Each structure stands twice: as structure tokens, then as C-alpha cells.
Amino acid sequence: MTTPPDARGIRGHPGYAPAALPGAGADVFRILHVCTGNVCRSPMAERLTRLGLVRRLGDGAAGMLVESAGTWGHEGAPMEAHAAAVLAEYGADPSGFTGRELLDDHVIDADLVLTATRDHRSQVISMGHAAGLRTFTLKEFTRLVRAIDVATLPEGSVTERARALVRAAAALRGWLLAPSPDADEVSDPYGAPISYFRSIGAEIHDALEPTVTALTGVAATVQT
């Protein structure tokens, strides 16, 4: 198996080399996607986020590390085949993935935690580590980001901008409520046919596009 180019950001991978935490020297912004088994939803979100960052930032995407884990993670398991197939349809690379169980270190390291459901969000926050202000469901974060005036974000580095966006979203959370209890949820496609995986992949992709644009300050470009 070849080592993916961003393996340094995958804890437990032989090529893993932890970057310094924010404020400790290296200017790195960490995004952690969380679902249940870490074989369907969060792997798709992880690899689609990486793809969106590379398409917008090129080599500059190295300053934003994207990982995933599961609250009942299938440690060492491969990504579900349907999830990998959906990623390939979007042009994302599913190779080299192995499932992980969510650990305290993952939460401690993350600047932004994006979960599939509200229950996952609650589980992350219950772990402590002052995670409440940086943990959102994916769809919740997208909804909040759409309400933020991006002109108010700093014009410095991408990582400075991303941290400011997270703070702004946290400040809005109590004021901008979801239209329904399920509006911020991404359903679990585990065991479903590929057509359902495609619908879930589309939900994740559509939620990530405005989020990655807001994080980077770079609009998406059409890929041919």
C-alpha cells in the first residue's frame, strides 16, 4: 500500500508526525470528522474535505489537516466499498484509509470537530477538553457559516481565518436555530445499497462546499 501524501496527518499511520497544536509554533488547522463506525460517513467527509481544500489551496492545503474517527470506530477496518465508490465518483481518493475509534487526543488536537449527528456532537462534547465551542454537526456548521459575513474575517493566513470562522459560528449557535430537529443530521448509510450511499454522499458534499469555501476564502472551481 502506498503512503498517501497527507499520511503525516493520520494518527496511527506509520508516516504520522503530529503537528504542533495551535499557538505552539506550527500554523496548522485540524479538522476532525466524526460518525459512528468511521467506515461510511466520516471517511466520505474526510476525503471530500481534503479534495475541496486541495482544489482551492493547492500546496497550501498542507496547513489544514483533515482526519476522522468513530464513536464506536471499527479500528483498522477499511472504508465501506460503497463509500469508496462514491468518493471516486467525486474525484476524491479513497485509498489508504483505515478506521479509528475516537480518542481523547483526537478531540484535544482538533480546531474544528464536525459530526454526522447531534448524538455524535453530544458524545464529543461529553469527552471534555473544552470541545463545546469547536464541535458542530456538519450541517449545523454549514447553516451557521452561511449566516456569517465573511468580510468580517481576518485577511491573514488561512488558518487564522479558519479559527475566526469557528469562533463566529460558535457565537451564532444560540441565535440561529435549526428549522427542524433532523435538519442538522446526516443519516447512516451502513448496509444500504449504493444508491443510498450516493444520496448521503451528495448531502455531505453539498454541506462541505460552502464550508470549505468559507474556511479558505476561496470559491470552488468547476473541475473537468
N, C-alpha and C positions, 0 to 999 in steps of 0.2 A: 504493500500500500504506500503510495507516495504521500509525503507530508504536505498538507495544504499550506498555501503561502502565509496564512494567518494562524498557524498552529501555536505560535507563541502565546496566543490569547485563549487557548483551550486548556484549562487546569486538568492535570492528569495525563495529558498528552506528552510523549517523550520530548517534544520540542517546546514544551511550555516554559516560558520565562516571565514571571509576574512583573508587570509594570508597576512603578511606584503609584501609591494612592494619590488622589488629587491633593495638591498642596505639598506633596512630599518630593517634588523635584520634576518628575516627568509630567508633561502636559497630555494626559490620557483621559478619555471619557469612556466609561464602561457601560454598556447596555446589557441587561440580563433579561431574557425572555423565559417565562415560567408557565408550564402547564402541569398535567398530572404525571404521565409516564415518560415525558421527554423523548417521544418517538414520533409524534404526529404534529401537533400544533406549534409547540415552541421550536422544534427544528425548522419547520417551514418559515416561521417568523424570523429566526436567527439568520438563515441563509438569504431570505428576501431582503432583510435589513442590510446585510453585507453587500448584496448586489446593488441596492439603491445607493449606498454610500460610495462604492467604487465608481458607479456611473456618474455621480455628482462630483466627487472629490479626487478621483484618480489615486495617485500615490498618497495624497493627503488623508485618505481613509484609514491609513495605518494608525492615526491618532485616535481612532474610535474603535474600541474592541467590542465585539458582539459575541455573547455566549448564551447558553440556555441550560436549563435544568428542570427536573420534575419533582413535585412534592412527594410523589411515590415513584421516583425515577427508576427506569429499568437500567440499572448501572451496567455499562458496557454493551448495551443492546444496539443493534443497527437501527437506523431510521426505517419506519414503515415503508414498504415498497411503493405504495400509492402516493405517500407524501413525497418521496424522492422523484417519482414520475411527474408530479405536479410542479415541483421545483424546476425540473429540466424543461418543462413547457414554458416557464417564465424566463428561462435562460440563466437560472441560478445553478450553482454547483452543489449537488448533494453529497459528494464523495467525502470520505474520511470522517464521517460523523459517528460518534458513539454516545449513547445515553448516559445521563448523570443524575444522581439523586441530589436534590437541593441541600446544600450545606450552609452553615453559618458564614463561612468565608466567602461564598458566592454573594451573599447579601451584603456583607461588610464591604466588599470590593466595589459593588455596583454604584454608579452615579444615578442610574435610572433602571427601575425594575418594571417590566411590562408583562402583565399576567393575562392568561386567557379568560379567566372568570373572576367574579368578585370573591368567591371562596378561595381561590388561589391567592388573591391580593390579601385577604384576611390572614391566611396562613403565613405569608411572608412577613406581614406586619407583626404578627404574634411572636416571631422569632426575635424581635427587639432590634438592636443596633440602629435606633433612630430611623428605621426604614419607612415610616409612615409618610414622610414628606417627599419621598422619591419613588413610591410604589403606586402604580395605577394599573387598571386593566388597560389593554391595548386600545380598545375602542373608547374608553373614558379619556385617555390621554389625547387621542386624536380629536375628540369632541372639544376638549379644553383648549388644545392648540389652535383650533380653528377660530376661537374667540379672542386670541391674543394678538395685539397689534405688534407685528414683528419689527416694525420700525423702532420700537422701544428697546429692542435687544441690543447688546453691545456689538460694536463693529470690530472687536479684536479677533482672537483666534476662534476657530470653530468650537473648540472645547469650552471656551468662555461663554460663547453664545448658547451652547447646549445646556450648560449648567444654569444659565439665566432663564432659559425656557422652562426647565424643570421647576425652578422656584416660582415662576409666574403661573404655571399650571397648578401647582400646589395651592397658591393663594386664591385661585379661582374656584377650586373644587367645591367649597361650601356654598357658592353663589350660583353656579351653573349646574343644575341637576339634570340627570338623565330623563328623557321623556317617558321611559318605562323601565321596570326592574330588569328586563332582559336586554335592554339596548346596549349595554356595555359588555355583553358576553360573546364569546366565540365557542360554539358547541364542539364537542369531542367527536371526531370522525372515526375513531378507532373501530375497526371491524366492518366499516361501511364500504360500499363499492366506490370505485374511483370517481364516479360522477359526483358523489357527496364530498369527497376529498377536494375535487375541483371547486365546488361551491365554497368550501371553507378556505381553500387557498385564495380564492378571489376576495373573500371577506378580509383576510389578513393582508393581502396585497393592497386593497383599497384603503385600509386603515393606515398602512405604513407609508403610502406615498406622501400625503400631506405632512405626516410626522417627520419623515426623513428630510423633506424639503425645509420644514421649519427648523429642525436641528442644525442643518448645514447652511441654510440661507441660499441654497442653490436649487433652482427649479429642475424638475425631471425633464429629461430629453427623450424623444422618441427613439427607440432602438430598432434598427432594421436588421 
